């Protein structure tokens, strides 16, 4: 089973308004409410690709209840910790002349809530997958990634980490199965600017030397690079299309990679190509990638 952890789930309220003006009444001409959060995005794309997962994390209040109801409509299993104080956040994503986001804070998470999540994770078994992604809210200890991975270390659970800066660096010693920084995040780790696929490779190898098994580098319109655990380097340009919405593209790449890996029984080239196309399919769509959209892009690469 695949489990995804979203520490601070949200309802993403997506709106469009023409010529947004500060200090005036603005009316929307499009609006949609979707469950959001990086782990949740991974679960949604996995479900769209035909792969089951269970979404874990913390929710609170009426917004938390709605997040769970929305996920049920996708056919996604959930086992969230119910937090007593506060409400799950609402994130406003406004599209006008420019894109603007206003993200909520989320509920207050106690040590008791954290222990409840740990108790769930203790039930994972060898062969299970765990996807941990996104930032850690200020209501949680900043070493949450480390605490989780040290707890599960040596149990045969394959862990995917999609995080930045110290959150990523400090867990490499636990040998995550897959890490997925983008080229800017990778460059930030080493104080360099990485623009081309060739420039990315030596720094991705440094992550591997530090402990990561597989490194998948997303590069937006420049495509992607994978350094596999065997040391092979796979590169590909991005599929062609018009970017409509960049939210969730990286999460979709993770879900696509896992789908390709599981369906091919460990073929890294197929996993890489499916991950790249899933990320692009989400970027080219108003919502997250569907199987049909991914298959169409796969054909365009061949």
C-alpha positions as CSV (number, residue, x, y, z in Angstrom):
1,X,0.0,0.0,0.0
2,X,1.1,3.6,-0.7
3,X,0.6,6.1,2.1
4,X,0.9,9.9,1.6
5,X,1.4,12.3,4.5
6,X,0.1,15.9,4.3
7,X,0.9,17.8,7.4
8,X,-1.3,20.8,6.6
9,X,-4.1,19.9,4.2
10,X,-6.2,22.6,2.6
11,X,-9.2,23.5,0.6
12,X,-7.8,25.2,-2.5
13,X,-10.3,27.9,-3.6
14,X,-9.4,28.7,-7.2
15,X,-10.9,31.8,-8.7
16,X,-10.4,33.9,-11.8
17,X,-11.2,37.6,-12.1
18,X,-10.6,40.1,-14.9
19,X,-8.2,42.9,-14.2
20,X,-7.9,42.5,-10.5
21,X,-7.8,45.8,-8.7
22,X,-6.6,46.4,-5.1
23,X,-9.1,48.2,-2.8
24,X,-12.1,47.6,-5.1
25,X,-14.8,45.0,-5.4
26,X,-13.7,42.3,-7.8
27,X,-16.1,39.6,-9.1
28,X,-15.1,36.2,-10.2
29,X,-15.9,34.6,-13.5
30,X,-14.6,31.2,-12.5
31,X,-14.3,29.4,-9.2
32,X,-13.6,25.9,-8.0
33,X,-12.9,24.2,-4.6
34,X,-10.5,21.3,-4.5
35,X,-8.7,19.4,-1.7
36,X,-5.1,20.5,-1.6
37,X,-1.7,19.8,-0.2
38,X,1.3,18.1,-1.7
39,X,0.6,14.6,-0.4
40,X,-3.1,14.9,-1.2
41,X,-2.1,15.9,-4.8
42,X,0.0,12.7,-5.0
43,X,-2.9,10.6,-3.8
44,X,-5.3,12.2,-6.3
45,X,-3.0,11.6,-9.3
46,X,-2.3,8.1,-8.2
47,X,-6.1,7.4,-8.1
48,X,-6.4,9.0,-11.5
49,X,-3.7,6.6,-12.7
50,X,-5.5,3.6,-11.2
51,X,-3.3,3.2,-8.1
52,X,-4.8,3.1,-4.6
53,X,-3.3,5.0,-1.7
54,X,-4.3,6.2,1.8
55,X,-4.0,9.8,2.7
56,X,-2.7,10.6,6.2
57,X,-2.1,13.9,8.1
58,X,-4.0,16.3,10.3
59,X,-7.4,17.9,9.7
60,X,-9.7,20.1,11.8
61,X,-13.1,21.7,11.8
62,X,-15.7,21.9,9.0
63,X,-12.9,22.5,6.4
64,X,-11.2,19.3,7.5
65,X,-14.4,17.4,7.1
66,X,-14.9,18.8,3.6
67,X,-11.4,17.8,2.6
68,X,-12.2,14.2,3.6
69,X,-15.5,14.3,1.8
70,X,-13.9,15.6,-1.3
71,X,-11.2,12.8,-1.2
72,X,-14.0,10.2,-0.9
73,X,-15.4,11.4,-4.2
74,X,-12.1,10.5,-5.8
75,X,-12.2,7.1,-4.2
76,X,-9.2,7.8,-2.0
77,X,-8.9,6.2,1.4
78,X,-8.2,8.6,4.3
79,X,-7.1,8.2,7.9
80,X,-6.5,11.7,9.1
81,X,-5.8,12.7,12.7
82,X,-8.7,14.9,13.9
83,X,-7.2,18.0,15.6
84,X,-9.3,19.7,18.2
85,X,-8.2,23.4,18.0
86,X,-8.6,25.5,14.8
87,X,-9.7,24.6,11.3
88,X,-7.9,23.2,8.2
89,X,-6.8,26.0,6.1
90,X,-8.4,27.5,3.0
91,X,-5.8,28.6,0.3
92,X,-7.0,31.3,-2.1
93,X,-5.4,30.9,-5.6
94,X,-6.5,33.9,-7.7
95,X,-5.8,34.0,-11.4
96,X,-6.0,37.4,-13.1
97,X,-3.3,39.5,-14.9
98,X,-1.0,37.8,-12.4
99,X,-1.4,34.8,-10.2
100,X,-1.8,35.6,-6.5
101,X,-2.0,33.1,-3.6
102,X,-3.1,33.7,0.0
103,X,-2.6,30.6,2.1
104,X,-4.2,29.9,5.5
105,X,-2.4,28.9,8.7
106,X,-4.1,25.6,9.6
107,X,-5.0,24.2,13.0
108,X,-2.9,23.9,16.2
109,X,-1.3,20.4,16.3
110,X,-0.3,19.1,19.7
111,X,2.3,16.5,20.7
112,X,-0.7,14.1,21.3
113,X,-1.7,14.6,17.7
114,X,1.9,13.9,16.6
115,X,2.0,10.7,18.6
116,X,-1.3,9.6,17.0
117,X,0.3,10.0,13.6
118,X,3.4,8.0,14.7
119,X,1.1,5.2,16.0
120,X,-0.4,5.0,12.5
121,X,3.0,4.9,10.8
122,X,4.1,2.2,13.2
123,X,1.5,0.0,11.5
124,X,3.2,0.2,8.1
125,X,4.8,-3.0,6.9
126,X,7.8,-4.0,4.8
127,X,7.0,-3.4,1.1
128,X,4.7,-0.4,1.9
129,X,5.4,3.0,0.4
130,X,5.4,6.3,2.2
131,X,5.4,9.7,0.5
132,X,6.3,12.7,2.7
133,X,6.2,16.0,0.9
134,X,5.9,19.7,1.5
135,X,6.9,22.2,4.2
136,X,6.3,21.6,7.9
137,X,3.8,24.1,9.4
138,X,5.0,26.2,12.4
139,X,2.7,24.2,14.7
140,X,4.9,21.2,14.2
141,X,8.5,20.5,15.1
142,X,10.8,21.3,12.2
143,X,12.4,17.8,12.5
144,X,9.2,15.9,11.7
145,X,10.8,14.4,8.6
146,X,13.7,13.1,10.6
147,X,11.5,11.8,13.4
148,X,9.4,9.9,10.9
149,X,12.2,8.4,8.9
150,X,14.3,7.4,12.0
151,X,11.2,5.7,13.4
152,X,10.7,3.7,10.2
153,X,14.4,3.1,9.4
154,X,15.2,-0.5,8.7
155,X,11.6,-1.7,8.4
156,X,11.7,-2.2,4.6
157,X,9.4,0.7,3.9
158,X,10.3,2.6,0.7
159,X,10.1,6.4,1.4
160,X,9.7,9.2,-1.1
161,X,10.7,12.7,0.0
162,X,9.7,15.8,-1.8
163,X,11.1,18.6,0.3
164,X,13.7,21.4,0.2
165,X,16.7,22.7,2.1
166,X,17.4,21.2,5.5
167,X,14.2,19.1,5.4
168,X,15.8,17.1,2.6
169,X,19.5,17.2,3.5
170,X,18.9,15.9,7.1
171,X,17.0,12.8,5.9
172,X,19.5,11.6,3.3
173,X,21.2,9.5,5.9
174,X,18.1,7.3,6.1
175,X,18.4,6.5,2.4
176,X,15.1,7.6,0.9
177,X,14.0,5.6,-2.1
178,X,13.4,8.7,-4.1
179,X,13.9,12.5,-3.7
180,X,12.5,15.0,-6.1
181,X,14.0,18.5,-6.0
182,X,13.7,20.8,-8.9
183,X,16.8,22.3,-10.5
184,X,16.4,25.6,-8.5
185,X,16.1,23.8,-5.2
186,X,19.0,21.5,-6.0
187,X,21.1,24.5,-6.9
188,X,20.1,26.3,-3.7
189,X,21.5,23.4,-1.7
190,X,24.9,23.9,-3.2
191,X,25.0,27.6,-3.8
192,X,24.9,27.4,-7.6
193,X,22.6,28.2,-10.4
194,X,21.6,25.1,-12.5
195,X,20.0,25.8,-15.8
196,X,20.8,22.8,-18.0
197,X,20.4,19.1,-17.6
198,X,24.2,18.6,-17.9
199,X,24.7,21.0,-15.0
200,X,22.2,19.2,-12.8
201,X,23.9,15.7,-13.0
202,X,27.0,16.2,-10.8
203,X,24.9,17.8,-8.0
204,X,22.3,15.1,-8.2
205,X,25.1,12.6,-7.8
206,X,26.1,14.4,-4.6
207,X,22.7,13.8,-3.2
208,X,23.1,10.1,-4.1
209,X,26.5,10.0,-2.4
210,X,24.9,11.5,0.7
211,X,22.3,8.7,0.8
212,X,19.4,9.1,-1.6
213,X,18.8,6.0,-3.7
214,X,17.2,7.7,-6.7
215,X,17.1,11.4,-7.6
216,X,14.5,12.8,-9.9
217,X,15.1,16.5,-10.9
218,X,12.2,18.4,-12.4
219,X,13.1,21.3,-14.7
220,X,9.8,22.7,-15.8
221,X,10.0,23.4,-19.6
222,X,13.5,22.0,-19.7
223,X,12.3,18.5,-18.9
224,X,13.7,16.3,-16.2
225,X,16.7,14.2,-15.2
226,X,16.8,10.9,-13.2
227,X,19.9,9.4,-11.5
228,X,18.9,5.8,-10.8
229,X,20.2,3.7,-7.9
230,X,22.3,1.8,-10.4
231,X,24.0,5.1,-11.4
232,X,22.3,5.4,-14.8
233,X,21.5,9.0,-16.0
234,X,18.1,9.4,-17.8
235,X,17.3,12.7,-19.5
236,X,14.3,13.9,-21.5
237,X,13.0,17.2,-22.8
238,X,9.5,18.2,-21.6
239,X,6.5,17.3,-23.7
240,X,5.2,20.2,-25.7
241,X,2.1,22.0,-24.5
242,X,0.8,25.2,-23.0
243,X,1.2,25.7,-19.3
244,X,-2.2,26.5,-17.7
245,X,-1.5,25.8,-14.1
246,X,1.8,24.9,-12.4
247,X,0.2,23.9,-9.0
248,X,0.6,20.2,-8.4
249,X,2.9,19.5,-11.3
250,X,5.8,18.3,-9.1
251,X,3.4,16.1,-7.0
252,X,2.0,14.7,-10.2
253,X,5.5,13.8,-11.3
254,X,6.0,11.8,-8.1
255,X,2.7,10.0,-8.6
256,X,3.5,9.3,-12.2
257,X,6.9,7.9,-11.4
258,X,5.5,5.6,-8.7
259,X,2.8,4.4,-11.1
260,X,5.3,3.7,-13.8
261,X,7.7,1.9,-11.4
262,X,5.0,-0.3,-9.9
263,X,3.3,-1.1,-13.3
264,X,6.7,-2.0,-14.9
265,X,7.9,-3.9,-11.8
266,X,11.0,-1.6,-11.4
267,X,11.8,-0.3,-14.9
268,X,13.3,3.1,-14.2
269,X,13.0,4.3,-17.8
270,X,9.3,3.7,-17.8
271,X,8.9,5.2,-14.4
272,X,10.9,8.3,-15.5
273,X,8.9,8.9,-18.6
274,X,5.5,8.4,-16.9
275,X,6.6,10.8,-14.1
276,X,7.6,13.4,-16.6
277,X,4.4,13.1,-18.6
278,X,2.2,13.2,-15.4
279,X,3.9,16.4,-14.3
280,X,3.4,18.0,-17.7
281,X,-0.2,16.8,-18.0
282,X,-1.1,18.6,-14.8
283,X,0.8,21.7,-15.9
284,X,-1.2,21.7,-19.2
285,X,-4.6,21.3,-17.4
286,X,-6.9,23.2,-15.1
287,X,-6.8,20.2,-12.7
288,X,-4.5,17.3,-11.9
289,X,-3.4,14.8,-14.5
290,X,-5.7,12.0,-15.7
291,X,-4.5,8.7,-17.1
292,X,-5.7,9.6,-20.6
293,X,-3.8,12.9,-20.6
294,X,-0.6,11.1,-19.4
295,X,-0.9,8.4,-22.1
296,X,-1.4,11.1,-24.8
297,X,1.8,12.8,-23.8
298,X,3.7,9.5,-23.5
299,X,2.9,8.8,-27.2
300,X,4.2,12.3,-28.1
301,X,7.6,11.4,-26.5
302,X,8.0,8.2,-28.4
